[in-house]
Amino acid sequence: MSRTDNYMTMPSLSGSMTRSTKLYNWGDYMDYVMANAPMMDSVSASNMRHVAIINSNHPQDPLTETKHHERPLTLQLSLSRQLNSHWSLATGLSYTRMKSTFESGNENTIIHRTQRLHYLGIPLKLGYRVVGGNRWNLYTTGGVQLDIPVSARLTTQYIYGGSYAPIGNSPDIDATISAPWQWSVGVGIGAQYQIVPHLNVYLEPSLNYFIPTSTDVESYRTEHPFDLSLPFGLRFTW
């Protein structure tokens, strides 16, 4: 799913990399470059100055930004402790990858950025067995999860003349950004089947709410704080 905003977002380099500045036209872009170029690496500063010069004759022309957030990819490994015949407590480890692209510019210059966020998550859930047999059961579940960023990168390419290939375009410029820790709450209903003793495969359709953070880093979860997911994985029980 893509969305186009009537401004371009850039990191506010004078403070935290988690904050951003909105640029509504090429005049705003030129002001941003003049204020922040001394704090950039030489390749980024050179390309941003070049883009500003190309567009200096029309400072009031609007800037827009098209954003596309891919649906996150999540892998899970779950551990469950049976408390009694109906109730269980589960934790485990999850890995989530999120990718977003941001594109601004015109027929003369394009600024294309790719953001990749990688998280490790620790869930804590309470489950209630509704019905089951010797090797299978249906259950409901609810709980919280903390996702901790382990890698967050923003790759930028400056493209001149509307093509991705001509000589003179910038190389990919890779930078670290500060992704937020992410809390979420969720409820679901699941089905579990025992493969061998203590090892189960499960499918758990869930509704999750990702609690807003204090940063301006945009992702699929900021666009969709309520999300329906379909976790599938292995669960060890004892």
N, C-alpha and C positions, 0 to 999 in steps of 0.2 A: 504494500500500500504506500502511495506517494502523496506528499503534500507540498504545495508551493506557498511560501510566505513572502510578504512584500518587504522583506529586509534580509540581510545576510548576517549571520552570527559569526563573531570572531572572539577568540579568547582575550580576556583582559589581562595583558601581560604585566601590567604594573602591580597586580596583586596575585590572588590565587588563580591557578590554571583551571579551577572549577567554575569561575565566573566568566560571563561572556558580555560582549558589547554588540548592540544591534546597529548595523549600517544600512541606511535607507537609500542612499544614492552614492555616486562616484565621488562627490565632494567629501562625504563622510569617510569613504575609503581612503582618500588622500590624507585627510586629517589623522586617521588611525595609523597609517604608515609612518607619517612624520613623527608621531608621538611614540611609536613602539619599535621602530626599526633598530634603535640602539640596543634593544633587549633581545633581538632575534639572532639566530645564526646567520652567517653571511649569505648562504644560498637562498634562504627564505627572504631575507631583507632585499637582496638583489632582484629577485623575481617580483616581489610586491612593489618595489619602486618602478620596475619596468611596466607592470600592469597599470599603476597609477599614471605614468607618463602617457601610455597609449590612450587612456580614457580622460586625460586632463582637459580636453576641449569641450567636454559635455558633462560638467560636474553635477548638474541637476538631473541627469538621466537616472531613473530608478534602478535599484538593485533588488533582485529577487533571489530566492534560494529554494531549490527543489530538494526535498528530503525523502529518503526511502529507508525504512527500517525493516529488515528481514525478520521473520519470526525466529525467536531464539531456538537453538538446539540444546537440549538438556539430556544428560545421561545420569542415571541414579543407581546407587547401591544402598540397600536398606537393611537395617538390623532391627529385629522386633523381639520384645520380651513379653511372653504371655503372662498376664497378671492373674487371670482366672479363666473360666470357660468362655467368657464373653469379652472381657476387656484386655487390651494390649497396649504397650508403649513402644513407639518406634523412633529410631534416629537413623543416622547413616551419613552418606556423603553424596553430593551431586556436583556435576560440572555443567556450566552453561556458557555457551558462546553466543554473543550478539554482534551483528554487523549492521552498520548504517552507512549510507552515502549521502553526501551533501554537494550540490552543484550550483554555482552562480556564474554570471558573466553575460556575454553577448557574442556577436559574430566575430569580434576581434580577439577576445580573451575569455577563457573558461577557467574557473578555479574548481577543481574536482578533489573532494576529500573523502577518504574512507576511514571509518572508525571501527575498531575491533575491540570488544570488551570480553574478558574471560573471567568467570567467577567460579569459586568453590563454595558450595552451600552446605549448611548444617541444619537439618530439619529436626523438629521435635513434635511428634504427633501422638494423639490418643485415638485408638481404634475400638470400635464396638462390633462384634460379630453378630450379624443378624440371623443368618441361617448357614448351614454347611453340612458336609458329610465327612467321610474319613480322610479324604485328600483335598477337598476343596471347601471354600467358604465365601460368602458374600458379606461385606462389612461396610460400615461408614467410618469416616475419619475426619479429624480436624486438628489444626495446630498452627505453629509458627515456623518460619525459616529465616536464617540469617545467611545472606550471600556476601562473600568477601571477595573483592577484586584482587586477582593475582597478576593480571596484565591488562593495560589499557593503552592503546596506540592510536594515533591519528596520522594518516599518511596523506600528504598533499601533493598534487601535481598541477602546475600552471601550464595551460595549453594555449598556444597562440595560433590565430588564423582559423579556429574552429575545427582543427584536426588533432587527433591524438598522436600523430607520428612525426611531424616535420622536425628537421634539425633545428636546434635552438630551444626546443621545449625543455622544461626543467626535468631533472630526474625525480623519482619519488623521494619526498622529504618526509622522514619518519620522526615523530615526536611522541614523548610520553605525556599522557594527561592523567589527571587525578579523578578516577571514577569513585563514586560513593559506595559505602557499605549499604546494603539493601535489605530491609526487613519486609517480610510479607506474612500474611495470614491466609489460611485456606481451609476449605471443606471439600469433601469428596465422597464418592461411593466406589468401592473396589471389588474386584474378583481375584481370588488367589488360588493357585493350584500347586500342590506339593509334588515336586519332581522326585526327590529322594528325601529321607528324613532330614529335617531342619533346613532344607533348601526349597524355596518356592519361587514360582514365577507369578507376577501380578500385573494387572491392568487397573488403573485408578483414575478415571475421569474426575477432574477437580476444578473448582472455581477459586481463583486466587486474587488477592488484592495486594498490590505493591505500594507500600506506604511512601508518600512523597518524601524526597530527600531535600537537603538544603543546598544542592549544587545545581548548575545549569547544564550539566552533561545530559544530552538528549539521547534517547534510545527507544526501542520498542516498548519498554515498560513505562516510560514517561508518556508515550502516546496512548497506551492501553493499560492503565493501572488495574482495571478489572480484566482478567484473562482466563479463558477456558483452556485447560491443558489436558493432555492424555498421557500421563506418566506410565511407562512400561519398563519393567526391570526385574532384577533378582532380589529376593529377600531372604536373609538368614534368620531363623527363629530358634528360640530356646526357652 
